[in-house]
Amino acid sequence: MTEVCSVCGLPKDLCICGTISQESQKIRVYTKRVSFKKVVTIVSGIDPKVADLKSIAKQLKNKLACGGTFKEDLIELQGDHTDKVKKMLVEYGFPESAFL
């Protein structure tokens, strides 16, 4: 017998909880000027219960060839990468309507 999702009640292979929760998020991608006039791209609003922020940060850093960190439910990337980050998050399954 197949496993049943405890949230939506559908079988695990038909479960839509992850899709619904990704669509309900409000993601904000913006830049911030830090010390020595450096620019940092910050991604906020991704629910850590839905997505693994640490792995998303690692993938973004690898694809953008930049340094960065994950702390306090924020992803910080060195440099101005706002447009590229939005495109990459859409490729990872986040809807374009989720961006503020």
N, C-alpha and C positions, 0 to 999 in steps of 0.2 A: 504494500500500500504506500502511496506517495505521502510525503510530508505536507502538512498544511500550515500556511502562514498564520501566526497568531494575531496579526493585525487586521488583515483584510479577509481572511478565511478562504482564500484561494490556494490551490496547490502551489508549491514553491516554484515550479517551472512557469506558472502563469501569473505569479505575484506581480503587482503593479505598485507596491508601496514605495519602492526606490524611485520610480519615475515620477510619482505624484509629489514626493517630498523634494525632489530636485526642482520641479517646476514651481513650487511654492516659495523658493528661496529668493532673496533679494541680494544679489551680489554687487559689490561696489569695487571698481578698479580705478585707482587714482594715484597720482604722484605726490610726493612730499619732498621738500628740500631739507636736507639734514646738514650736519656740520661740514665745513669747508666747501660749501656750495654744491654738494653732491646731491643727485636726485635718486630717490628710491620709489619703486612702484609697489603699491600696497594693494593686496586683494583681501577684502573682508566680506563677511556675510555668508560664507559657506558653512553649513551646519556640520560640525565634526562628527555627529552621530550618523549622518548619511554618507559622507565621503571621508576617505582617509587623507587628511590635509598634509600629512608628512610625505606621503607618496606623490601627491599632486605637486607639492613644492619641489620635490626632487626631480620630477619629470619636467617641470617648467624650467628649472635651473639648467638641466641638461640640454634641452632644446634651444634655449636662448643663450647658452654659453655665458652665463653670468653667475655671480655669487648671490647668496640670499639666505634667508632663514625662515623658520616657522616658529612663531611664539604667540601665545595668548589668542588662539583662533584667528591669527592673521598670517598671511604669507607676504614676506618682504623680499623684493628682488632688486638688485643693484642696477640702476639705470632706468631710462624711460622706455617701458615696454607695454604701454597700456593697450594699444591696438592688437599687438601680437598675442598678448595674454587673453584678451577677449576671444579671439579666433580659436586659440588652443583650448580654452574652456568649453567652447561650443563643440569642438571635436571630441572632447571627453564626455559629452552627453548633457551638458547644461544648456537649457534653452536660451535663445537670444533675448527673450522677454524678461529673463531674470536679472538682467543688468540694469543698474540705475544710471 
